[in-house]
Amino acid sequence: METITKMIVINSSKLLPSDVAIKLYESKAEVMVKETCFGVMVSGERDIVDSLLLEIRKLDPYGIFIKERGFAPGEPYRCRATRRGGAKPGFHNLENDDKLLPHIASALKALDRGEIPIQKKQTKKLNIDKFKEIIKESEVL
């Protein structure tokens, strides 16, 4: 079986990472769970992890975001203990992504309500000849 790791990023007013970790432990599934500052990492067989996360997502469909991670928790390449401290690679990206999640959640809620986003009007680029004409006119002043 294929072993995977998924990152559960929690941006919710209803849940804490510890709530999700407890639910995962209560499942008694054969997975490794690691709580992080942004959520929880879960490692295990793909089928088990995917089915668990379908249930976890129901706790707050708009506040839980899941992505697959390339490394298992404790992987020496990523572990700060073996790299002598500092932020893990990708941490700053995740930090920036976390700021966007409330906007994504809001958009997902709107889509589920059937709201259709209004297409923004595309502005045409200024024609180069018109631009040159504006420059010439301003030189006269």
PLY file of the C-alpha trace (Angstrom):
ply
format ascii 1.0
element vertex 141
property float x
property float y
property float z
element edge 140
property int vertex1
property int vertex2
end_header
0.00 0.00 0.00
1.02 3.57 -0.65
1.87 5.65 2.42
1.05 9.35 2.20
1.11 12.40 4.44
-1.56 15.06 4.32
-1.50 18.46 5.94
-4.77 19.66 7.44
-4.63 23.45 7.66
-7.25 24.78 10.04
-8.55 28.31 9.71
-11.73 28.05 11.73
-13.56 29.82 14.50
-15.14 26.47 15.47
-12.09 24.20 15.70
-8.56 24.07 17.01
-5.85 21.76 15.70
-6.15 19.83 18.98
-9.86 19.15 18.27
-8.98 17.60 14.94
-6.08 15.63 16.43
-8.39 14.21 19.11
-10.94 13.15 16.47
-8.17 11.42 14.55
-6.96 9.62 17.68
-10.53 8.60 18.54
-10.84 6.91 15.15
-8.20 4.39 16.29
-7.04 4.20 12.68
-3.46 3.14 12.00
-2.14 6.59 11.17
0.52 8.87 12.59
-0.85 12.22 13.77
1.27 15.30 14.43
-0.23 18.57 15.59
1.35 21.73 14.15
0.79 25.44 14.60
-1.37 25.55 11.44
-3.22 22.28 11.88
-2.41 18.59 11.83
-0.34 16.22 9.70
-1.63 12.71 9.12
0.47 9.87 7.67
-0.72 6.43 6.74
-2.07 4.31 3.94
-3.79 6.41 1.29
-7.20 4.72 1.61
-7.27 5.10 5.39
-6.05 8.72 5.38
-8.45 9.77 2.62
-11.49 8.21 4.31
-10.54 9.75 7.68
-10.13 13.18 6.15
-13.53 13.01 4.45
-15.04 12.70 7.92
-12.76 15.34 9.46
-13.67 17.84 6.73
-17.34 17.59 7.78
-16.44 19.20 11.14
-16.02 22.55 9.36
-16.17 22.34 5.56
-15.16 25.98 5.12
-12.47 26.07 7.80
-10.49 22.93 7.00
-8.15 22.83 4.02
-6.23 19.71 3.09
-3.19 19.24 0.91
-0.84 16.38 0.28
2.64 16.78 1.71
5.79 15.40 0.15
7.47 14.40 3.40
6.35 12.43 6.45
6.59 14.06 9.90
10.09 13.64 11.31
11.72 13.37 7.87
15.38 14.35 8.49
15.47 16.67 5.46
12.61 18.71 6.93
13.18 18.25 10.65
14.53 21.35 12.40
16.46 19.24 14.89
18.69 17.80 12.14
18.87 21.12 10.28
19.90 23.08 13.41
16.71 25.12 13.81
15.07 27.81 11.76
11.82 27.71 9.82
11.06 24.60 7.84
11.16 24.93 4.05
7.71 26.02 2.93
6.71 27.43 6.32
6.63 31.02 5.07
4.52 29.96 2.08
2.06 28.29 4.42
2.04 31.39 6.60
1.05 33.51 3.58
-1.53 30.96 2.43
-3.11 31.07 5.87
-3.95 34.75 5.36
-5.86 33.92 2.16
-7.94 31.08 3.60
-10.76 33.26 5.05
-11.25 34.76 1.58
-11.29 31.32 -0.03
-13.79 30.09 2.60
-16.02 33.09 1.92
-15.94 32.40 -1.82
-16.74 28.70 -1.29
-19.73 29.63 0.89
-20.97 32.04 -1.79
-20.67 29.37 -4.48
-22.59 26.90 -2.32
-25.36 29.51 -1.93
-25.51 29.68 -5.73
-24.00 33.12 -6.07
-22.31 33.67 -9.39
-19.26 35.95 -9.32
-19.57 39.10 -11.37
-17.07 39.22 -14.19
-14.84 42.23 -13.82
-14.75 44.49 -16.82
-11.46 44.09 -18.65
-9.81 47.43 -19.33
-8.20 47.77 -22.70
-4.54 48.54 -22.91
-3.60 51.99 -24.09
-2.73 52.00 -27.76
0.94 52.93 -28.29
0.06 55.56 -30.91
-2.41 57.20 -28.51
0.25 57.12 -25.79
2.76 58.87 -28.07
0.13 61.46 -28.90
-0.46 62.15 -25.19
3.28 62.57 -24.67
3.54 65.04 -27.54
0.58 67.02 -26.20
2.13 67.22 -22.74
5.46 68.42 -24.19
3.71 71.40 -25.77
2.39 72.54 -22.38
0 1
1 2
2 3
3 4
4 5
5 6
6 7
7 8
8 9
9 10
10 11
11 12
12 13
13 14
14 15
15 16
16 17
17 18
18 19
19 20
20 21
21 22
22 23
23 24
24 25
25 26
26 27
27 28
28 29
29 30
30 31
31 32
32 33
33 34
34 35
35 36
36 37
37 38
38 39
39 40
40 41
41 42
42 43
43 44
44 45
45 46
46 47
47 48
48 49
49 50
50 51
51 52
52 53
53 54
54 55
55 56
56 57
57 58
58 59
59 60
60 61
61 62
62 63
63 64
64 65
65 66
66 67
67 68
68 69
69 70
70 71
71 72
72 73
73 74
74 75
75 76
76 77
77 78
78 79
79 80
80 81
81 82
82 83
83 84
84 85
85 86
86 87
87 88
88 89
89 90
90 91
91 92
92 93
93 94
94 95
95 96
96 97
97 98
98 99
99 100
100 101
101 102
102 103
103 104
104 105
105 106
106 107
107 108
108 109
109 110
110 111
111 112
112 113
113 114
114 115
115 116
116 117
117 118
118 119
119 120
120 121
121 122
122 123
123 124
124 125
125 126
126 127
127 128
128 129
129 130
130 131
131 132
132 133
133 134
134 135
135 136
136 137
137 138
138 139
139 140
